[in-house]
């Protein structure tokens, strides 16, 4: 495991983008697991800039999203389908057939989860997973207590997570359930990048790196992964014992 500490959010995003760009340059068919939320927005902007410069192409890239809310349509502005389109996909040359996001409106959610797992396996598994970090140390929507052996499944969102995401739901109707890649699915990636920025993530980072590895701290599992990089800005790293 490697920990990289940089001065600010901008630099964190730039460093992460350079790692992703190198992975794409090395393997034009790289299979990515992609996050949503505030943390990766600037990372996506850097990758868009690299694409516009002609440095990289996403034509053969396979993209799997980490999660999606149950009940939201792809056109809902709070859905992760909408987020990925508006923040990344519509600005690059990725093919729609190579984009996979869980269907939160599937009639049979369990079947949808199994389908998603099979799709990932069909493409040979994840080459690179990019993760954010929840304030309660969740990865994707794997809340505290999630099994380290979990695969893609429907989960109930914690009060902490729903409160953190409330700002995205102006009508106050915050989803209670979501589909998420499981911790085993994420851990199976050949390489993992975890991004954390801001003082509000300092406690979560500290626990992820220092507390004994256990399911109550989902991010702690990453310390067992042979190829994980934590990229943190100074604020997020402020709780680490240097």
C-alpha positions in Angstrom: 0.0 0.0 0.0 1.2 3.5 -0.9 0.1 6.8 0.7 0.6 10.0 -1.3 -0.1 13.3 0.4 -0.4 16.4 -1.7 -1.1 20.0 -0.9 -4.8 20.4 -2.0 -7.8 18.9 -3.8 -6.6 20.1 -7.2 -3.3 18.4 -6.9 -4.9 15.2 -5.6 -7.1 15.1 -8.7 -4.2 15.8 -11.0 -2.1 13.0 -9.5 -5.0 10.6 -9.7 -5.7 11.6 -13.3 -2.1 11.0 -14.3 -2.2 7.4 -12.9 -5.5 6.7 -14.7 -4.1 8.2 -18.0 -1.0 6.0 -17.7 -3.2 2.9 -17.2 -5.2 3.8 -20.3 -2.0 4.5 -22.3 -0.7 1.1 -21.3 -3.9 -0.8 -21.9 -6.4 0.8 -24.2 -9.0 -1.8 -23.1 -8.6 -1.2 -19.4 -11.6 -2.0 -17.3 -12.4 0.8 -14.8 -14.6 1.0 -11.7 -15.7 4.6 -11.5 -17.1 6.7 -8.5 -19.5 9.6 -8.2 -19.9 12.5 -5.8 -17.9 15.6 -5.1 -14.5 14.0 -4.8 -13.9 12.7 -8.4 -15.3 15.7 -10.3 -11.9 17.4 -10.8 -10.3 14.1 -11.7 -12.8 13.7 -14.5 -12.1 17.3 -15.7 -8.4 16.4 -15.9 -9.1 13.3 -17.9 -11.4 15.3 -20.2 -8.6 17.7 -20.8 -6.2 14.9 -21.6 -8.7 13.5 -24.1 -9.1 16.9 -25.8 -5.3 17.2 -26.1 -5.2 13.9 -27.8 -3.2 12.3 -25.0 -5.7 9.5 -24.4 -8.7 7.9 -26.0 -11.6 6.1 -24.2 -12.9 4.3 -27.3 -12.0 0.9 -26.0 -12.3 1.6 -22.3 -14.8 -0.5 -20.3 -16.5 1.5 -17.5 -18.4 0.1 -14.5 -19.9 2.4 -12.0 -19.6 1.5 -8.4 -23.3 2.1 -7.5 -26.7 3.6 -8.2 -29.7 4.5 -6.2 -32.7 2.2 -6.2 -35.8 3.8 -7.7 -34.2 6.6 -9.7 -34.5 6.7 -13.5 -31.3 7.4 -15.6 -32.7 10.9 -16.4 -33.2 11.8 -12.8 -30.7 14.6 -12.0 -29.8 12.9 -8.7 -29.1 9.6 -10.4 -25.6 8.4 -11.0 -26.4 7.7 -14.6 -27.1 11.4 -15.0 -24.0 12.4 -12.9 -21.6 10.3 -15.1 -23.1 11.6 -18.3 -23.0 15.3 -17.2 -19.6 15.1 -15.5 -17.7 12.8 -17.8 -19.1 10.6 -20.4 -20.6 13.2 -22.8 -17.2 14.9 -23.0 -15.1 11.9 -24.1 -15.2 9.3 -26.9 -16.3 6.3 -24.8 -18.8 4.1 -26.5 -22.2 3.7 -24.9 -22.0 -0.1 -25.2 -19.0 0.0 -23.0 -20.7 1.9 -20.1 -22.2 -0.1 -17.3 -24.2 1.4 -14.5 -26.5 -0.7 -12.2 -30.2 -0.4 -13.1 -31.9 1.0 -10.0 -35.3 0.5 -11.6 -34.9 -3.1 -12.5 -38.0 -5.2 -11.7 -35.8 -7.9 -10.2 -33.0 -6.2 -8.2 -31.3 -9.4 -7.2 -31.2 -10.6 -10.8 -29.8 -7.2 -11.8 -27.0 -7.6 -9.2 -26.1 -11.0 -10.5 -26.1 -9.7 -14.0 -23.7 -6.9 -13.0 -21.3 -9.3 -11.5 -21.4 -11.5 -14.6 -20.7 -8.5 -16.8 -17.6 -7.6 -14.7 -16.3 -11.2 -15.0 -17.1 -11.3 -18.7 -14.6 -8.5 -19.2 -12.0 -10.2 -17.2 -12.5 -8.3 -13.9 -11.6 -4.8 -12.9 -8.2 -3.5 -13.8 -8.4 -0.2 -11.9 -10.9 0.8 -9.3 -11.2 4.5 -8.3 -12.8 5.1 -5.0 -14.0 7.9 -2.8 -14.3 7.6 1.0 -17.4 8.1 3.0 -17.4 10.0 6.3 -18.2 6.6 7.9 -15.5 4.9 5.9 -17.9 3.3 3.4 -16.6 2.4 -0.1 -19.1 2.6 -2.9 -22.2 2.1 -0.7 -20.7 -0.6 1.4 -21.7 0.7 4.8 -20.0 -0.2 8.1 -20.7 -3.9 8.9 -20.6 -4.9 5.2 -19.0 -8.3 4.7 -15.5 -8.4 3.2 -16.9 -11.2 1.0 -19.8 -9.1 -0.3 -20.5 -8.9 -4.1 -22.8 -6.5 -6.0 -26.1 -6.3 -4.0 -28.9 -4.1 -2.7 -28.0 -2.2 0.5 -29.8 0.0 2.9 -28.1 3.4 3.2 -27.1 4.5 6.7 -28.4 7.7 8.3 -24.9 9.2 8.0 -24.8 8.5 4.2 -28.3 9.8 3.6 -27.6 13.0 5.5 -24.4 13.5 3.6 -26.2 13.1 0.3 -29.3 15.1 1.2 -28.0 18.2 -0.6 -28.4 16.4 -3.9 -32.2 15.8 -3.3 -33.9 19.2 -3.1 -37.3 17.6 -2.7 -36.1 15.9 0.4 -36.9 12.4 -1.0 -33.6 10.7 -0.3 -33.4 7.1 -1.4 -33.2 4.5 1.3 -31.7 1.8 -0.9 -29.0 1.5 -3.5 -27.2 -1.1 -5.6 -23.4 -1.2 -5.0 -20.4 -3.3 -6.0 -19.5 -5.4 -3.0 -16.2 -5.2 -1.1 -15.0 -8.5 -2.6 -15.8 -7.2 -6.1 -13.9 -3.9 -5.5 -11.0 -5.8 -3.8 -10.6 -8.0 -6.8 -9.4 -5.1 -8.9 -5.8 -5.3 -9.9 -5.1 -1.8 -8.8 -7.1 0.5 -6.5 -6.9 4.3 -6.0 -8.6 5.9 -3.0 -9.2 9.6 -3.0 -9.9 11.7 0.0 -10.0 15.5 0.4 -10.9 17.9 3.1 -10.8 18.1 6.9 -14.2 16.4 7.1 -12.6 13.2 5.8 -9.6 13.3 8.2 -11.2 11.0 10.8 -12.3 8.5 8.1 -8.8 8.4 6.7 -7.3 7.9 10.1 -9.5 5.0 10.8 -9.0 3.4 7.4 -5.2 3.5 7.9 -4.8 2.9 11.6 -7.8 1.0 13.1 -7.4 -2.8 13.1 -8.9 -4.2 9.9 -12.5 -5.0 10.4 -15.9 -4.8 8.6 -17.0 -1.8 10.8 -14.4 0.2 8.9 -15.0 -1.0 5.3 -12.0 1.0 3.9 -9.6 -0.8 6.2 -9.8 -3.8 3.9 -7.7 -1.8 1.4 -4.6 -2.3 3.6 -4.6 -5.9 2.6 -4.7 -5.2 -1.1 -1.3 -5.6 -2.8 -1.7 -2.6 -5.1 -3.6 0.2 -3.4 -2.7 3.9 -3.5 -4.3 6.4 -1.0 -4.1 9.9 -2.6 -4.9 12.5 0.1 -4.7 16.2 0.4 -3.1 17.7 3.5 -6.5 18.3 5.2 -7.7 14.8 4.8 -4.3 13.5 6.0 -4.2 15.7 9.0 -5.2 13.0 11.4 -2.4 10.6 10.3 0.5 9.9 12.7 3.4 10.9 10.4 
